[in-house]
Amino acid sequence: MLPSKPDLVILPFKATLTGSGIPLPFEQTLSLLRSGAPVQIERSHPGDADAIGWTIFRRTSRKYLYENEPLFRSERGVRRYIRKAYAIHYSLLGDDGMTYSHPYL
């Protein structure tokens, strides 16, 4: 049976240096993550001025957790990644869930 709400969701994100509230641009976020600097990735909302890209969050009962998934500048790139890496079909129309072949892999 397909879950009505998968635990992996695609959402926009914003990034700040850990301990400061200063928002970071996309390229600087990638550079700091590669160098090992402490960067905090948080869920944002579509249209938010601080939203700089899209990534995959794990849905929990209290919040959305970022678990070191790749960061993408566009929603299209992260949709392509989630289909390939997790075999999950994702739709904003509410019919999201795992593909029919996923339980048989």
N, C-alpha and C positions, 0 to 999 in steps of 0.2 A: 504494500500500500504506500502511496506517495504521501509524504508529510505535508500538512497544510501550511506550515511555517518552517522552512528549513533553518537550521542553526547557523548557516553561513549566508550573509547578506552583503550586497554591494551598496556602499554608501560613500558620499563625499567625505573628505577628511580635511582637517587643518592641523598644522604642525607648529610646535613651540619648543624652545629650548627648555629642558626640564628645570623647573624652579623659577622660570621667568614667564611673563605673559606676552612676550614679544612674538607676534606671528612671523613665520618664516616662509619665503617663497619656495616653489617646488624644487628648483635646481639646487638651492642652498640646502634644503632638506635632504635630498639625495646625497649630496657631497658630505654633509655631516654624518649621515648614517653609515656611509662607506668608511669614514675615518674613525668610527666608533664613538662619536660624541653622543651624549644623552639627549635624544630628541623624543618629545612626547607627541604621539599621533592620537588625535581625538576625533570622534565622529562629529560631522558637521551636517548641515542641511543644504539641499539644493538651493542655489541662489544666495547663500551666505557669502558676505564679502571676504571672509577669511578662508573659505573653502578653496583649496589649491589643487585638488586632484581627487581620484577615486581609488578605493581599495576594498578588501574583503574584511568584514568584521564578523566575529562569532557572537551570536545572540545568546545572552544569558537571561535569567529571570529579572535581573536588576539593571543591567547595562549592556552595551556593546563593547567587546574586547578586541583590540588589535593584537594579532599574534604573528608579527613579522612577515606578513604577506607582501608581495610586490606592490609598489605604488605606481599608479598610472595617471597620466595627465587627463585622459578622457574615459568616460564610462564604457565606450565601445571596447577599449583595450582590456579592461578588467572583465567584461562579459566574456570575451574570447578566452581569456585565461581561465576563468572559473569553469567554463565548459570543457576545456582541455584537461585541466589539472584535477578537477573533482567530478567530472561528468554530470554537472548540474546545469539544468536549463533555468534561466532566471528571467523573469518578466515583471514589468511594472503593472501589468494588468491583473495580478493576483493569481495567475495560474502557475506560479513558480513552484519548483520542487525538483526532485531528482528525475533523470530520464528513466524510461521504462527498463532500459538495459542495465542500469546501475546495480540493482540487487543481484544480478546474475554475473557480474564481472569477477 
